[in-house]
Amino acid sequence: MDVKPRLPRGRQFFANPGPTNIPDSILHAVAHVTVDFNDPAFLAVYDRCVAGLKRVLRTEQSVFMYTGSGHAAWEASMVNLFSPGDTLLVIESGYFSENWARMAQDLGLVVRSVAADWRRGAEIGAVEAALAADAAHEIKAVCAVHNETATGMVLPLPAIRAAMDAAGHPALLLADTISSLGSLDFRMDEWGVDVAVGGSQKGLMLPTGMSFTGVSARAMAAHATSRLPKSYFNWTNMLARRHRSFVGTVPTSLFYGLEESLRLIEEEGLEQVFARHARLAEAVRRCVRHWSGNDGPQLFCLSPDRYSDSVTAILLPEGHDAERVRRIALEAFNVSLGGGLGRLGGKVFRIGHLGDLNEPMILGTLASVEMALRLAGVPHNPGGVAAAMDWLAEAAGQG
Ligand SMILES: *Cc1c(COP(=O)(O)O)cnc(C)c1O
């Protein structure tokens, strides 16, 4: 059955795993008149933002910020830490680990990878083995995507750090927290992460265009000897500025937004933010498990201890097109879902459940997806939304 496109009315349900919904108070905050970025009033906002970001990253070490999306922070990390021909160990997780590896190669670095089945995730034993085999310590860094947004899987960073320590290997640990920061537990200093890469448009609920890195003292020492070419992103050049970031103009409006984002997150409390994400994510998974009856769609992630609480990838039964489900959800119900990335294109769609989100929003999305499955003729066990409702009501009753 084909659907009749309608004029979009009401609010679009935006269920992508990034960018994410921007709360009204942040939209109002970013609509700020132009200010001089050296104005004392702005500098106070700026300094509060950097301090707040450190609290969210759970670090007391350095933070550098960039005008650019998450990829800019990836590139900044690599050019600031490494020299031509350095070797990185990239833990395969999915589309984003592949892109990280490709960028490293483009920059003249050598990539070794810990291969993984995208549905089950890498074995930490394989990371330890790769490090133990590197007696000459050629590997300068281990790169891990904390939350693989393409597959809906979390990598256990503390276990990766433990494997590095067990192997007695001095490599740095680089973590991409772009789709986990502000929605899943992350502790840069406690977990021994040397560089944490984050972006504005996911858990922080901001417009796209700002990214940042938390940088450990060990990583700063590596920076001192790195020889990859760099200028705009050079941390040393940044440190010479009052803002200790931004060689050029500071994106002031994003900082007014970030100040409000941090206020919202800390008003709710980081632990409560994580609990809300866990609650909503479990509702999505219960719904999908229900749909999976009658040879219906399934959770893509097959490792329950690694389920992501910020995004769920849903694998369609063989012979059914995930893009068609997405198109119907958008055209008939004004619900925007995430598509399958890279080799998962057409096979999975993704429900983003991170950022500014509550129970009715997730239930509306799930109900719309169920209608889209029906309209697309995808087999499923109807009534998944009731399973989500049961769970959410139970979770609310537990307070
Ligand atoms: C979104 C995302 C990126 C890419 O960030 P951009 O802001 O789009 O450049 C990188 N890694 C992960 C895990 C992401 O979710």
The ligand as an SDF file (V2000), in Angstrom:
LIG
                    3D

 15 15  0  0  0  0  0  0  0  0999 V2000
   27.2150   11.7320   14.8660 C   0  0  0  0  0  0  0  0  0  0  0  0
   28.4530   10.9640   15.1290 C   0  0  0  0  0  0  0  0  0  0  0  0
   29.6780   11.3330   14.5640 C   0  0  0  0  0  0  0  0  0  0  0  0
   29.8140   12.3840   13.5190 C   0  0  0  0  0  0  0  0  0  0  0  0
   29.7050   13.6200   14.0110 O   0  0  0  0  0  0  0  0  0  0  0  0
   29.3450   14.8460   13.0560 P   0  0  0  0  0  0  0  0  0  0  0  0
   28.9230   15.8390   14.0930 O   0  0  0  0  0  0  0  0  0  0  0  0
   28.2340   14.4260   12.1720 O   0  0  0  0  0  0  0  0  0  0  0  0
   30.5680   15.2290   12.3390 O   0  0  0  0  0  0  0  0  0  0  0  0
   30.7810   10.6220   14.9210 C   0  0  0  0  0  0  0  0  0  0  0  0
   30.7200    9.5790   15.7490 N   0  0  0  0  0  0  0  0  0  0  0  0
   29.5520    9.1790   16.2860 C   0  0  0  0  0  0  0  0  0  0  0  0
   29.5380    7.9910   17.1890 C   0  0  0  0  0  0  0  0  0  0  0  0
   28.3890    9.8580   15.9860 C   0  0  0  0  0  0  0  0  0  0  0  0
   27.2210    9.4530   16.5060 O   0  0  0  0  0  0  0  0  0  0  0  0
  1  2  1  0
  2  3  1  0
  2 14  2  0
  3  4  1  0
  3 10  2  0
  4  5  1  0
  5  6  1  0
  6  7  2  0
  6  8  1  0
  6  9  1  0
 10 11  1  0
 11 12  2  0
 12 13  1  0
 12 14  1  0
 14 15  1  0
M  END
$$$$
